[in-house]
Amino acid sequence: MSQSTSSSSSSAATSTARGAGHASSTGSELATTQGTTSIADQVVSKIAGIATREISGVHALGGGAARTIGSLRERIPGAKTNVSQGVSVEVGEKQAAVDITLVAEYGIAIADLAAGVRRNVISSVERMTGLDVTEVNVEVVDVFVPGLDDSDDDDDTDDQPQRTSRVQ
């Protein structure tokens, strides 16, 4: 039930974010008497991604496939971390809607985590871009449990000799 509610509210926000006038697919225009400012979707996406990572209790952003590809990308020398991984935005002329997919740390109250993410994303995006954030949808796709989810850290090879010595 919450999935269909989220989908319908997301659709409404998307049409709201696109605004009643011209909205380019590459960004947003803020009109002033001295000229206009265009803000690309990827700018809002990066701001939202960084703001999300600032919240304690967020382990990672993105679904399983996105995290795997991100992990592979980070192993390439000189490669940069994709700070907008797990973040999708719709930017209109004056408004933006943000969808965030994340992995929470075990023991964190998910409702409180989502509220904190929303507050920080809205504050950061509105302060830095001047856009009105109409909504921030948070989807928690997994819970990270230290010790059980070591595969996310890809350090299993370091742990194996210790496990072997404990068994002996």
C-alpha positions as CSV (number, residue, x, y, z in Angstrom):
1,M,0.0,0.0,0.0
2,S,2.8,2.5,0.9
3,Q,4.5,1.7,-2.4
4,S,1.5,2.7,-4.4
5,T,1.0,5.8,-2.3
6,S,4.6,6.7,-2.8
7,S,4.3,6.1,-6.5
8,S,1.3,8.3,-6.9
9,S,2.7,11.1,-4.7
10,S,6.0,10.9,-6.7
11,S,4.0,11.3,-9.9
12,A,2.2,14.3,-8.5
13,A,5.5,15.8,-7.4
14,T,7.1,15.2,-10.7
15,S,4.4,17.1,-12.5
16,T,4.6,19.8,-9.8
17,A,8.3,20.0,-10.1
18,R,8.1,20.3,-13.8
19,G,6.0,23.4,-13.2
20,A,3.3,25.1,-15.2
21,G,5.6,26.6,-17.8
22,H,8.7,25.7,-19.7
23,A,11.0,23.2,-18.0
24,S,14.1,22.0,-19.7
25,S,15.2,18.4,-19.2
26,T,18.8,19.7,-18.5
27,G,18.1,22.1,-15.6
28,S,16.1,24.9,-14.1
29,E,16.0,28.6,-14.8
30,L,15.7,31.1,-12.0
31,A,14.7,34.4,-13.4
32,T,15.7,37.8,-12.0
33,T,15.7,41.3,-13.3
34,Q,19.5,40.9,-14.1
35,G,19.2,37.6,-15.9
36,T,18.5,33.9,-15.5
37,T,20.3,31.1,-13.7
38,S,20.1,27.6,-15.0
39,I,20.7,24.7,-12.6
40,A,21.3,21.3,-14.1
41,D,19.6,18.2,-12.7
42,Q,23.0,16.6,-11.9
43,V,23.9,19.6,-9.7
44,V,20.8,19.1,-7.5
45,S,21.5,15.3,-7.5
46,K,25.0,15.8,-6.2
47,I,23.9,18.3,-3.5
48,A,21.2,15.8,-2.4
49,G,23.6,12.9,-2.4
50,I,26.2,14.8,-0.3
51,A,23.5,16.0,2.1
52,T,22.2,12.5,2.5
53,R,25.6,11.0,3.3
54,E,26.1,13.7,6.0
55,I,23.3,12.0,8.1
56,S,24.4,9.5,10.7
57,G,22.9,6.1,10.1
58,V,23.1,6.2,6.3
59,H,25.5,3.3,5.3
60,A,25.3,3.6,1.5
61,L,23.3,5.1,-1.3
62,G,21.7,3.1,-4.2
63,G,20.3,-0.3,-4.7
64,G,22.4,-3.5,-5.0
65,A,23.4,-3.1,-8.6
66,A,24.3,0.5,-8.2
67,R,26.4,-0.2,-5.2
68,T,28.2,-3.0,-6.9
69,I,29.0,-0.8,-9.9
70,G,30.1,2.0,-7.6
71,S,32.4,-0.4,-5.7
72,L,34.0,-1.5,-9.0
73,R,34.4,2.1,-10.1
74,E,36.2,3.1,-6.9
75,R,38.8,0.4,-7.4
76,I,40.0,2.0,-10.6
77,P,43.0,4.2,-9.9
78,G,42.1,7.9,-10.3
79,A,38.3,7.2,-10.4
80,K,36.0,9.4,-8.4
81,T,33.1,8.4,-6.1
82,N,29.7,9.0,-7.7
83,V,28.1,11.2,-5.0
84,S,24.8,11.2,-6.8
85,Q,24.5,7.4,-6.8
86,G,21.0,6.4,-5.5
87,V,19.6,9.9,-6.1
88,S,17.1,10.8,-8.7
89,V,15.7,14.3,-9.2
90,E,13.1,16.1,-11.2
91,V,13.9,19.8,-11.6
92,G,11.5,22.3,-12.9
93,E,11.7,26.1,-13.3
94,K,11.4,26.9,-9.6
95,Q,10.9,23.5,-7.9
96,A,12.6,20.1,-7.5
97,A,11.5,16.7,-6.3
98,V,14.1,14.2,-5.0
99,D,14.0,10.4,-4.7
100,I,16.7,8.7,-2.6
101,T,17.5,5.0,-2.3
102,L,19.7,4.1,0.6
103,V,20.9,1.4,2.9
104,A,20.4,2.1,6.6
105,E,22.7,1.0,9.5
106,Y,21.3,-1.6,11.8
107,G,19.9,-0.2,15.0
108,I,18.9,3.2,13.5
109,A,15.2,4.2,13.7
110,I,14.3,4.2,10.0
111,A,11.5,6.8,10.4
112,D,13.9,9.2,12.2
113,L,16.6,8.5,9.6
114,A,14.3,9.4,6.7
115,A,13.1,12.5,8.5
116,G,16.7,13.6,9.1
117,V,17.6,12.9,5.4
118,R,14.6,14.9,4.3
119,R,15.4,17.9,6.5
120,N,19.1,18.0,5.4
121,V,18.4,17.5,1.7
122,I,15.6,20.2,1.6
123,S,17.8,22.6,3.6
124,S,20.9,22.0,1.4
125,V,19.2,22.1,-2.0
126,E,17.0,25.1,-1.2
127,R,20.0,27.1,0.3
128,M,22.4,26.3,-2.5
129,T,20.1,26.5,-5.5
130,G,17.2,28.7,-4.5
131,L,14.8,26.0,-5.8
132,D,11.7,25.0,-3.7
133,V,12.0,21.3,-2.9
134,T,8.4,20.0,-3.1
135,E,9.2,16.5,-1.7
136,V,12.0,14.1,-0.8
137,N,11.0,10.4,-1.1
138,V,13.3,8.0,0.8
139,E,13.4,4.3,0.0
140,V,15.3,2.1,2.4
141,V,16.3,-1.0,0.4
142,D,18.5,-2.8,2.9
143,V,19.9,-2.7,6.5
144,F,23.7,-3.0,7.0
145,V,24.7,-5.2,9.9
146,P,28.4,-5.0,10.8
147,G,29.9,-8.5,10.9
148,L,27.1,-10.0,8.8
149,D,27.4,-7.7,5.8
150,D,31.2,-7.8,5.4
151,S,30.7,-8.5,1.7
152,D,29.9,-4.8,1.3
153,D,33.4,-3.9,2.5
154,D,35.0,-6.6,0.3
155,D,37.5,-7.4,3.1
156,D,36.5,-11.0,3.4
157,T,40.0,-12.2,2.4
158,D,41.5,-10.4,5.4
159,D,39.1,-12.1,7.8
160,Q,39.5,-15.7,6.5
161,P,43.0,-16.4,8.0
162,Q,41.7,-15.2,11.4
163,R,38.6,-17.5,11.1
164,T,40.8,-20.4,10.2
165,S,43.1,-19.9,13.2
166,R,40.1,-19.7,15.5
167,V,38.8,-23.0,14.3
168,Q,42.1,-24.8,14.9
